[in-house]
Amino acid sequence: MRMNTIMGSLLLVAMAATSVSAECAWVLWTRVEDENGQISPWASGGGAYPTYSKCWDEIHRLTGIAEKRSLADWSDWINGLGRYRKYPIKSSTGVVIDVTPTEFGAILQNGKIFSEFKCSPDTIDPRGPKK
């Protein structure tokens, strides 16, 4: 009987820990590499979102690239768009525009300027620990 009580207590603690970690906010981080190769520090100007999917919706809105294995990703695959585009697009002024997926987000190239976007849990700061 005592073992059942201990196991039940452990199960409740595990369930509570899982539910708390699943409810974290997701932050959209951005940084820019200019035409001289200077990379800005990560900034969280993109805002916080209640779910990873909502954060990725904003990356999709900003870059046009879909979250992997989503319906939009499947549509991009069928139509040769987004991460499946074989060649960068040139604008009418000759500026190269391209989107490259990364492990956690996407990089948008607009001419010689690169913008990187990624979603991270609000508990992770890509700038590293505060000093």
Secondary structure, DSSP 8 states (H G I E B T S, - for coil): -HHHHHHHHHHHHHHHHHHHHHT--EEEEEEEE-TTS-B---B-TT-EESSHHHHHHHHHHHH----TTSHHHHHHHHHT-GGG-SS-EE-TTS-EEEEEE-SSEEEEEETTEEEEEEEEETT--TT----
